[in-house]
Amino acid sequence: MIAVALAFLAAGCSEPRSAAPGEAERGRLLLQQYGCGACHAIPGVPGANGNVGPPLDGVARRVYLGGVLANTPENMARFIRAPQRADPLTAMPDLGVEPGHARDMTAYLYGMR
């Protein structure tokens, strides 16, 4: 319990984390191209109003990604690329996202305020 509380405090949950490496505007377009909005509500992405997965506004302030990974830009990019490696039971599909695309998508998601 103490470890969870410390992780929460260390994650700086009151403020979004600093920007992730990558090109955020390209990431916004890629989130639309890969169809992420079919499952997630994503501010700034046209048509991204899905309610299958969690809404992605404020994702940079969350402690965990997919309930299992510490929320860092590196882990987010990994989760976007291969979600079943983090959690074999996740409903998130493997969309074949390239490494550079995952970095750009992460940059957009981390840059949302």
C-alpha positions as CSV (number, residue, x, y, z in Angstrom):
1,M,0.0,0.0,0.0
2,I,2.8,2.4,0.8
3,A,4.6,1.6,-2.5
4,V,1.4,2.5,-4.4
5,A,1.1,5.8,-2.5
6,L,4.7,6.6,-3.2
7,A,4.3,5.8,-6.9
8,F,1.3,8.0,-7.0
9,L,3.1,10.9,-5.4
10,A,6.3,10.4,-7.5
11,A,4.2,10.4,-10.7
12,G,3.1,14.0,-10.1
13,C,-0.5,13.3,-10.7
14,S,-1.6,16.8,-10.1
15,E,0.2,18.1,-13.2
16,P,0.8,16.5,-16.6
17,R,4.2,15.1,-17.2
18,S,6.7,16.9,-19.5
19,A,6.3,16.5,-23.2
20,A,7.4,13.2,-24.7
21,P,9.9,13.1,-27.6
22,G,8.2,13.0,-31.0
23,E,6.2,15.3,-33.2
24,A,2.8,16.0,-31.5
25,E,0.9,17.3,-34.5
26,R,1.9,14.3,-36.5
27,G,0.8,12.1,-33.6
28,R,-2.6,13.7,-33.6
29,L,-3.0,12.9,-37.3
30,L,-1.7,9.3,-36.7
31,L,-4.2,8.8,-33.9
32,Q,-6.9,9.5,-36.4
33,Q,-5.2,7.4,-39.1
34,Y,-4.9,4.3,-37.0
35,G,-8.6,4.7,-35.9
36,C,-7.9,5.1,-32.2
37,G,-11.0,7.2,-31.8
38,A,-13.2,4.2,-32.6
39,C,-12.5,3.0,-29.0
40,H,-11.2,6.1,-27.2
41,A,-12.4,9.7,-26.8
42,I,-9.4,11.9,-27.7
43,P,-9.7,15.7,-27.6
44,G,-8.5,17.4,-30.8
45,V,-8.8,14.3,-32.9
46,P,-11.8,14.5,-35.3
47,G,-14.3,11.6,-34.8
48,A,-12.5,10.3,-31.7
49,N,-15.5,9.8,-29.5
50,G,-15.3,6.0,-28.8
51,N,-16.3,4.6,-25.4
52,V,-14.9,1.1,-25.6
53,G,-11.5,2.1,-24.0
54,P,-10.9,4.9,-21.5
55,P,-11.0,8.5,-22.6
56,L,-7.5,9.7,-23.3
57,D,-7.8,13.3,-22.0
58,G,-5.5,13.7,-19.1
59,V,-3.7,10.4,-19.8
60,A,-0.4,12.1,-18.9
61,R,-1.6,12.5,-15.3
62,R,-2.4,8.9,-14.8
63,V,-0.2,6.6,-12.7
64,Y,-0.6,3.5,-14.8
65,L,-1.2,2.7,-18.5
66,G,-3.6,-0.2,-19.1
67,G,-3.6,-0.8,-15.4
68,V,-0.2,-2.5,-15.5
69,L,2.6,-0.2,-16.7
70,A,4.1,2.8,-14.9
71,N,3.1,5.9,-17.0
72,T,6.2,7.0,-18.8
73,P,6.5,8.1,-22.4
74,E,8.6,5.0,-23.2
75,N,6.0,2.7,-21.7
76,M,3.2,4.5,-23.5
77,A,4.9,4.1,-26.8
78,R,5.6,0.4,-26.0
79,F,1.9,-0.1,-25.0
80,I,0.7,1.5,-28.2
81,R,2.9,-0.7,-30.3
82,A,2.3,-4.1,-28.6
83,P,-0.4,-3.9,-25.9
84,Q,-0.6,-7.7,-25.4
85,R,3.0,-7.8,-24.3
86,A,2.1,-5.6,-21.3
87,D,-1.2,-7.3,-20.6
88,P,-2.2,-10.5,-22.6
89,L,-5.8,-10.0,-21.6
90,T,-6.1,-6.4,-22.8
91,A,-8.9,-5.6,-25.3
92,M,-6.6,-3.1,-27.1
93,P,-5.7,-4.5,-30.5
94,D,-2.2,-4.6,-31.9
95,L,-2.5,-2.2,-34.8
96,G,1.0,-2.7,-36.1
97,V,2.1,0.8,-35.1
98,E,5.7,1.7,-36.1
99,P,8.1,2.9,-33.4
100,G,8.3,6.5,-34.8
101,H,4.5,6.7,-35.1
102,A,4.1,5.5,-31.5
103,R,6.6,8.2,-30.3
104,D,4.6,10.8,-32.2
105,M,1.3,9.6,-30.8
106,T,2.7,9.6,-27.3
107,A,4.0,13.2,-27.8
108,Y,0.4,14.3,-28.7
109,L,-1.1,12.4,-25.8
110,Y,1.4,13.8,-23.3
111,G,1.1,17.3,-24.7
112,M,-2.7,17.5,-24.0
113,R,-3.5,19.8,-21.1
